[in-house]
Amino acid sequence: MASTPSGFDRRAVERAIAELLTALGQHAADEPELAATPARVADLYEEVLAGNDRSAEPELVTFPRPGAERGSPADLVVVRDLPFHSLCVHHLVPFFGRAHIAYLPGERLIGISAAGRLLELYARRLQLQERLTSQVADHLERIVAPQGVAVVIEARHLCMEMRGIRKPGTVETRTLRGVLAEPRWAPFLPAPSMRDA
């Protein structure tokens, strides 16, 4: 299991869930399956909010870009179709989808699995999709100082599908920075598709 989120009080979470169930008129005496629900929900939150533990931030290894020392041009790096899920900070229900992370390296590269680790770190928090998109881009800029970075996330939000308008749909957020914000790069940047989500 992932590390425990900072400030996570398991007993308090279990008590709060038990009280919530009672407030909703749901009782273990009437529904025996509810007896273990507070512990199960605490397990769930402990896992899906593990990104709040700043001490567990993954150490992402960087590498010198081949050819950088000779001034060779960099090639665009794109990691596509990274699945993720997170919890909406407003309603505490899931949103989920796919992310595409691209960067035009400066002098350093990250390992290809690092993009997924960054996404996971920031998705495992109470989150806004817009903030998630920016946080991944910020972190990537901080560790490799690329010439440009693009993060594209498309997600379904259960708060939109289960309440309010009750319509399925997707929300797309894009962060384009540095040279990748220039129109000439648009044809090469990730364009997500939720058809398979």
Buried (B, 14 or more C-beta within 10 A) or exposed (E): EBBBBEEBEBEEBBEBBBEEBEEEEEEBEEEEEBEEBBBBBBBEBBBBBBBBBEEBEEEBEBEEBEEBEEEEEBEBBBBBEBEBBBBBEEBEBBBBBBBBBBBBBBBBBBEEEBBBBBBBBBBBBBBBBEBBBBBBBBBBBEBBBBBBBBBBBBBBBBBBBEEEEEEEEBBBBBBBBBBBBEEEBEEEBBEBEBEEB
